[in-house]
């Protein structure tokens, strides 16, 4: 489930896209690279999110990922989903 793109369904961030950077049942650890960084991911219950239908293989690697890479990947996902 890590590095999957999810959309928030509840709370003030409703409708926003996040990457799942970890799982602490029943919570997902979410990061968008801007408001919620890797150093302080957001804890959100799984039922308050929905899969956005993407998985970032580029970010699933052994080298550390930066907040900048996360922002760029989410921007590319948004641009791609608008074209469809």
SEDRENDO-470800 format. One line per 2 residues: number of its first residue (from 1); for each residue x, y, z of C-alpha. Coordinates in pm, 1 decimal, padded with zeros to 6 digits. Layout:
NUM) X,Y,Z ~ ...
END
This chain:
1) 00000.0,00000.0,00000.0 ~ 00296.0,00231.0,00044.2
3) 00336.6,00495.1,-00225.8 ~ -00024.2,00456.1,-00334.8
5) -00208.5,00778.7,-00414.0 ~ -00522.2,00832.2,-00206.9
7) -00785.5,01105.6,-00190.7 ~ -00903.1,01237.6,00145.1
9) -01278.3,01203.3,00201.3 ~ -01317.3,01374.3,00539.0
11) -01178.1,01670.2,00729.3 ~ -01049.4,02007.0,00619.3
13) -00824.5,01838.5,00362.5 ~ -01121.4,01667.6,00193.5
15) -01058.9,01614.6,-00177.7 ~ -00680.5,01651.8,-00153.4
17) -00436.3,01391.8,-00285.7 ~ -00173.7,01227.4,-00067.0
19) 00085.3,00952.1,-00089.8 ~ 00065.9,00672.6,00164.8
21) 00410.3,00663.2,00324.5 ~ 00332.0,00412.3,00596.5
23) 00064.3,00213.4,00775.0 ~ -00007.5,00205.5,01148.4
25) -00336.6,00013.5,01170.5 ~ -00603.5,00148.9,01161.0
27) -00427.8,00462.0,01033.7 ~ -00249.5,00550.2,00711.3
29) 00044.4,00789.3,00722.9 ~ -00008.8,01046.3,00447.4
31) 00224.1,01298.6,00289.5 ~ 00176.3,01561.0,00019.0
33) 00523.1,01716.3,00035.7 ~ 00388.0,02067.5,00097.3
35) 00156.8,02093.4,00396.6 ~ 00230.5,01745.7,00527.0
37) 00595.6,01660.1,00485.5 ~ 00777.4,01330.5,00523.2
39) 00912.6,01443.7,00859.0 ~ 00556.7,01482.5,00998.2
41) 00307.3,01270.5,00800.6 ~ -00065.1,01302.8,00863.8
43) -00241.1,01013.9,01040.3 ~ -00578.5,00944.9,00885.4
45) -00809.8,00649.0,00927.2 ~ -00827.0,00423.6,00623.4
47) -01205.1,00465.4,00596.4 ~ -01160.5,00841.0,00548.3
49) -00961.6,00788.0,00228.0 ~ -01022.7,00631.2,-00112.1
51) -00770.1,00498.4,-00363.1 ~ -00706.2,00742.8,-00646.0
53) -00598.1,00461.8,-00877.2 ~ -00224.9,00518.7,-00893.4
55) 00096.1,00379.2,-00757.2 ~ 00429.4,00558.7,-00777.5
57) 00685.6,00301.2,-00881.0 ~ 00943.0,00576.4,-00926.1
59) 00922.4,00660.3,-00556.1 ~ 00934.7,00296.1,-00448.1
61) 01310.2,00258.7,-00434.6 ~ 01588.5,00219.2,-00183.9
63) 01717.7,00577.2,-00197.1 ~ 01551.8,00836.5,00026.8
65) 01260.9,01028.9,-00123.1 ~ 01235.7,01404.5,-00077.2
67) 00932.3,01627.6,-00028.9 ~ 01012.6,01792.6,-00361.8
69) 00987.7,01458.5,-00544.8 ~ 00652.8,01390.7,-00377.8
71) 00515.9,01732.6,-00482.7 ~ 00629.2,01674.7,-00841.7
73) 00479.5,01324.4,-00856.3 ~ 00142.7,01446.7,-00722.9
75) 00143.1,01738.0,-00969.5 ~ 00209.5,01496.7,-01256.3
77) -00072.5,01270.4,-01133.3 ~ -00313.8,01566.5,-01118.8
79) -00217.7,01678.6,-01469.3 ~ -00257.6,01325.7,-01606.1
81) -00596.2,01274.0,-01441.1 ~ -00725.8,01604.5,-01584.9
83) -00634.7,01493.5,-01938.6 ~ -00835.6,01173.2,-01912.2
END
